[in-house]
């Protein structure tokens, strides 16, 4: 793979930024909340306080306007090293800056769960592919980390539907990467993930175009709902939701035998993106919908 060989110069060790450099990152992403985490000792006992040996609390030193106390993200060992979100953003920028063949790459970091979790979206607007008329997609890569110990540094590959910034889910398991929060954190896997993911994106899009030709019979439609992570009430809302652009309604399209896998998926991910309030659930829904749609494609193909 030529691109991989060309990008050997990528710095693979996590660079620990100084306070001024972290401030510069925060200034460049003013809409993103960056916590100020620190490890604090943990004590117990009502009268005589005893420290819990080799255990620490990860605490946000900032007190957000909507909170009265600092957020406690989690409990860690003495060996755990905090990897600051700003340092991860800087490393991602460095990796992206070495990749010249894919045009502009947009970086959008943001935090959720009171700052306990980080999600960095990478999108590639110059790699646009048309699936059906008026429905274009571009590649996306999502990078995750956390202070609440919910996830190690990891990533996944998918696509954005441009007509509604849908951010449709991941249908194939692309190269994943995960490392513990250690001082010498390596991100060479991220570079490889970006390069390999973009190179197979066109092939993946060819399969998605097939989705637009696969009609869903009534019986299969009912059966697939047992795989989907939605309540009966949410199903009613989804079936009443017009697809952006086409105004398609699932029940009407099903009745006229015009419902295909692509449109079904588009409506599902449209609801997950715009109709679910919880950021945590939205992130969890994507791969579940993706697996269900892939099973549906395999069944009908």
PLY file of the C-alpha trace (Angstrom):
ply
format ascii 1.0
element vertex 301
property float x
property float y
property float z
element edge 300
property int vertex1
property int vertex2
end_header
0.00 0.00 0.00
1.82 3.04 -1.32
0.10 5.62 0.88
1.11 3.73 4.00
4.74 3.69 2.90
4.61 7.41 2.08
3.39 8.33 5.55
6.00 6.56 7.66
7.06 9.94 8.99
4.00 10.18 11.24
4.97 10.70 14.86
3.70 7.64 16.74
4.25 8.66 20.33
1.68 10.71 22.19
3.19 14.13 22.79
2.40 15.60 26.21
1.55 19.25 25.67
2.36 22.02 28.10
-0.41 24.25 29.56
0.09 26.97 26.95
-0.19 24.46 24.10
-3.36 22.99 25.58
-4.82 26.48 25.92
-4.08 27.04 22.24
-6.04 23.89 21.34
-8.98 25.03 23.46
-8.94 28.44 21.80
-9.10 26.84 18.36
-12.18 24.84 19.32
-14.13 27.37 21.41
-17.42 25.47 21.17
-15.90 22.34 22.72
-15.80 21.94 26.49
-12.39 20.66 27.63
-12.35 19.49 31.27
-9.36 20.05 33.54
-8.86 16.57 35.04
-6.65 15.74 38.01
-6.07 12.66 40.17
-6.97 13.13 43.85
-6.46 10.68 46.76
-9.50 8.89 48.18
-10.22 8.74 51.92
-12.81 6.84 53.98
-14.01 6.79 57.58
-16.29 9.02 59.65
-13.93 9.93 62.50
-10.45 8.77 61.57
-9.90 9.17 57.87
-7.88 6.49 56.12
-6.58 6.80 52.60
-7.40 4.03 50.13
-3.99 2.84 49.03
-3.16 2.99 45.31
-6.56 4.40 44.37
-7.41 7.88 43.12
-10.44 9.81 41.94
-10.32 11.49 38.53
-11.92 14.90 39.11
-12.64 17.85 36.85
-11.06 20.87 38.54
-13.46 23.11 36.61
-16.93 23.71 38.01
-19.30 24.19 35.11
-21.99 26.92 35.37
-24.76 24.31 35.49
-23.14 22.42 38.38
-22.46 23.14 42.03
-19.51 20.78 42.50
-16.67 19.46 40.35
-17.50 16.33 38.36
-15.99 13.05 39.56
-15.26 11.05 36.42
-14.14 7.77 37.97
-11.75 5.83 40.19
-8.33 4.76 38.92
-5.12 3.16 40.17
-1.86 4.97 40.87
-0.55 3.59 37.57
-3.23 5.25 35.49
-1.97 8.26 33.53
-4.41 10.91 32.40
-4.18 11.50 28.66
-5.58 14.97 28.07
-8.16 15.48 25.36
-6.14 18.40 24.03
-3.14 16.09 23.55
-5.30 13.61 21.60
-6.70 16.39 19.40
-3.18 17.62 18.70
-2.03 14.11 17.77
-5.02 13.61 15.47
-4.25 16.94 13.80
-0.66 15.77 13.31
-1.71 12.47 11.76
-4.28 14.11 9.51
-1.73 16.72 8.44
0.48 14.03 6.90
-2.26 12.62 4.67
-2.31 14.60 1.43
-4.17 12.36 -1.03
-7.70 12.74 0.27
-8.23 16.50 0.06
-9.52 18.56 2.98
-10.11 16.66 6.22
-12.36 18.40 8.73
-11.77 17.81 12.45
-14.58 18.39 14.95
-13.92 17.41 18.60
-16.61 17.60 21.24
-17.27 16.18 24.69
-20.34 14.72 26.36
-21.35 12.95 29.60
-20.35 16.11 31.54
-16.97 16.06 29.84
-16.28 12.47 30.80
-16.12 11.34 27.18
-14.56 12.69 24.00
-15.62 12.14 20.39
-13.60 13.52 17.48
-15.31 13.49 14.08
-13.17 13.44 10.95
-14.97 14.03 7.65
-13.71 14.06 4.07
-15.87 16.43 1.97
-13.83 15.95 -1.22
-14.47 12.18 -1.29
-18.18 12.51 -2.10
-20.01 9.57 -3.69
-23.59 9.54 -4.99
-25.77 6.62 -3.87
-29.11 7.65 -5.41
-30.26 10.92 -6.96
-29.96 13.72 -4.41
-28.32 11.48 -1.81
-24.54 11.86 -1.50
-22.24 10.46 1.16
-18.74 11.24 2.37
-16.46 9.15 4.61
-16.30 9.79 8.33
-14.06 8.51 11.08
-14.94 8.83 14.76
-12.30 8.73 17.49
-13.28 8.16 21.11
-11.55 8.56 24.46
-12.68 9.21 28.02
-11.84 10.42 31.49
-14.61 8.34 33.06
-12.79 5.10 32.11
-15.70 4.00 29.91
-13.56 3.53 26.82
-9.98 3.31 25.75
-8.80 5.33 22.79
-10.55 3.77 19.80
-12.13 4.62 16.48
-14.66 3.51 13.88
-15.32 4.21 10.22
-18.59 5.13 8.54
-20.20 7.81 6.37
-22.16 11.06 6.48
-25.32 11.49 4.40
-24.93 15.06 3.22
-28.62 15.77 2.67
-29.22 15.92 6.41
-25.78 15.58 8.02
-27.20 12.24 9.06
-23.92 10.57 9.89
-25.18 7.15 8.92
-23.77 4.19 10.75
-20.99 1.72 10.23
-21.91 -1.35 8.19
-18.57 -3.08 7.99
-16.07 -3.51 10.78
-13.18 -1.45 9.47
-9.77 -1.40 11.08
-10.15 -0.64 14.77
-7.53 0.50 17.19
-7.40 0.62 20.96
-4.61 1.43 23.39
-4.45 1.79 27.12
-3.88 5.25 28.59
-0.12 4.92 28.87
2.58 7.52 28.59
3.89 6.27 25.24
0.55 5.95 23.46
0.94 5.00 19.79
-1.47 6.20 17.14
0.02 4.61 14.03
-3.17 2.53 13.93
-5.15 5.71 13.33
-3.13 6.56 10.24
-3.57 3.03 8.90
-7.30 3.13 9.69
-7.78 6.37 7.75
-5.83 5.17 4.73
-7.37 1.71 4.54
-10.87 3.01 5.27
-10.78 5.61 2.50
-9.32 3.12 0.03
-12.22 0.68 0.54
-14.86 3.40 0.80
-15.71 3.27 -2.92
-16.16 -0.50 -2.72
-18.37 -0.08 0.31
-20.43 2.54 -1.52
-21.00 0.07 -4.37
-22.69 -2.25 -1.89
-24.76 0.63 -0.48
-25.98 1.38 -4.03
-27.28 -2.17 -4.12
-29.30 -1.41 -1.00
-31.34 1.07 -3.04
-32.40 -1.75 -5.39
-33.36 -4.33 -2.74
-37.07 -4.19 -1.94
-38.24 -5.28 1.53
-41.25 -7.64 1.67
-43.89 -7.09 4.36
-42.97 -10.27 6.28
-39.25 -9.43 6.36
-40.04 -5.85 7.37
-41.96 -7.06 10.43
-39.24 -9.55 11.36
-36.41 -7.02 11.16
-38.07 -4.85 13.82
-37.35 -7.59 16.38
-33.64 -6.94 15.75
-33.88 -3.17 16.00
-33.26 -1.36 19.33
-36.49 0.65 19.39
-39.58 0.51 21.59
-43.11 0.21 20.12
-43.61 3.93 20.76
-40.37 4.77 18.95
-41.41 2.53 16.06
-44.59 4.57 15.70
-42.54 7.78 15.62
-40.13 6.33 13.06
-42.96 5.17 10.80
-44.46 8.66 10.94
-41.12 10.30 10.09
-40.73 11.50 6.48
-37.35 10.77 4.94
-35.47 14.01 4.39
-35.40 14.86 0.70
-37.85 12.24 -0.59
-40.57 12.69 2.08
-40.93 8.89 1.98
-42.96 7.30 4.78
-42.10 3.70 5.63
-45.70 2.32 5.76
-46.63 3.95 2.43
-43.49 2.74 0.68
-44.00 -0.75 2.09
-47.62 -0.84 0.91
-46.65 0.15 -2.64
-43.67 -2.28 -2.65
-41.25 0.62 -3.00
-39.42 0.32 0.32
-35.75 -0.54 -0.14
-32.94 -1.19 2.32
-31.24 2.16 1.71
-34.35 4.22 2.43
-35.20 2.09 5.47
-31.74 2.63 6.87
-31.86 6.36 6.10
-35.07 6.82 8.07
-33.74 4.77 11.00
-30.48 6.70 11.23
-32.34 9.97 10.69
-34.42 9.22 13.76
-31.39 8.09 15.77
-29.56 11.31 14.88
-32.37 13.83 15.28
-35.01 12.10 17.38
-32.96 10.68 20.27
-31.98 13.21 22.93
-29.29 11.21 24.71
-25.85 11.52 23.14
-24.83 8.25 24.77
-27.73 6.38 23.23
-27.23 7.94 19.80
-23.65 6.66 19.75
-24.74 3.21 20.89
-27.56 3.01 18.33
-25.36 3.48 15.26
-23.59 0.10 15.27
-26.77 -1.75 16.32
-28.73 -0.32 13.39
-25.74 -1.05 11.16
-25.60 -4.71 12.13
-29.35 -5.09 11.58
-29.16 -3.51 8.15
-26.23 -5.68 7.16
-28.18 -8.78 8.19
-31.13 -7.51 6.16
-28.90 -6.95 3.12
-27.43 -10.45 3.42
-30.91 -11.92 3.66
-32.27 -10.15 0.60
-29.14 -10.21 -1.56
0 1
1 2
2 3
3 4
4 5
5 6
6 7
7 8
8 9
9 10
10 11
11 12
12 13
13 14
14 15
15 16
16 17
17 18
18 19
19 20
20 21
21 22
22 23
23 24
24 25
25 26
26 27
27 28
28 29
29 30
30 31
31 32
32 33
33 34
34 35
35 36
36 37
37 38
38 39
39 40
40 41
41 42
42 43
43 44
44 45
45 46
46 47
47 48
48 49
49 50
50 51
51 52
52 53
53 54
54 55
55 56
56 57
57 58
58 59
59 60
60 61
61 62
62 63
63 64
64 65
65 66
66 67
67 68
68 69
69 70
70 71
71 72
72 73
73 74
74 75
75 76
76 77
77 78
78 79
79 80
80 81
81 82
82 83
83 84
84 85
85 86
86 87
87 88
88 89
89 90
90 91
91 92
92 93
93 94
94 95
95 96
96 97
97 98
98 99
99 100
100 101
101 102
102 103
103 104
104 105
105 106
106 107
107 108
108 109
109 110
110 111
111 112
112 113
113 114
114 115
115 116
116 117
117 118
118 119
119 120
120 121
121 122
122 123
123 124
124 125
125 126
126 127
127 128
128 129
129 130
130 131
131 132
132 133
133 134
134 135
135 136
136 137
137 138
138 139
139 140
140 141
141 142
142 143
143 144
144 145
145 146
146 147
147 148
148 149
149 150
150 151
151 152
152 153
153 154
154 155
155 156
156 157
157 158
158 159
159 160
160 161
161 162
162 163
163 164
164 165
165 166
166 167
167 168
168 169
169 170
170 171
171 172
172 173
173 174
174 175
175 176
176 177
177 178
178 179
179 180
180 181
181 182
182 183
183 184
184 185
185 186
186 187
187 188
188 189
189 190
190 191
191 192
192 193
193 194
194 195
195 196
196 197
197 198
198 199
199 200
200 201
201 202
202 203
203 204
204 205
205 206
206 207
207 208
208 209
209 210
210 211
211 212
212 213
213 214
214 215
215 216
216 217
217 218
218 219
219 220
220 221
221 222
222 223
223 224
224 225
225 226
226 227
227 228
228 229
229 230
230 231
231 232
232 233
233 234
234 235
235 236
236 237
237 238
238 239
239 240
240 241
241 242
242 243
243 244
244 245
245 246
246 247
247 248
248 249
249 250
250 251
251 252
252 253
253 254
254 255
255 256
256 257
257 258
258 259
259 260
260 261
261 262
262 263
263 264
264 265
265 266
266 267
267 268
268 269
269 270
270 271
271 272
272 273
273 274
274 275
275 276
276 277
277 278
278 279
279 280
280 281
281 282
282 283
283 284
284 285
285 286
286 287
287 288
288 289
289 290
290 291
291 292
292 293
293 294
294 295
295 296
296 297
297 298
298 299
299 300
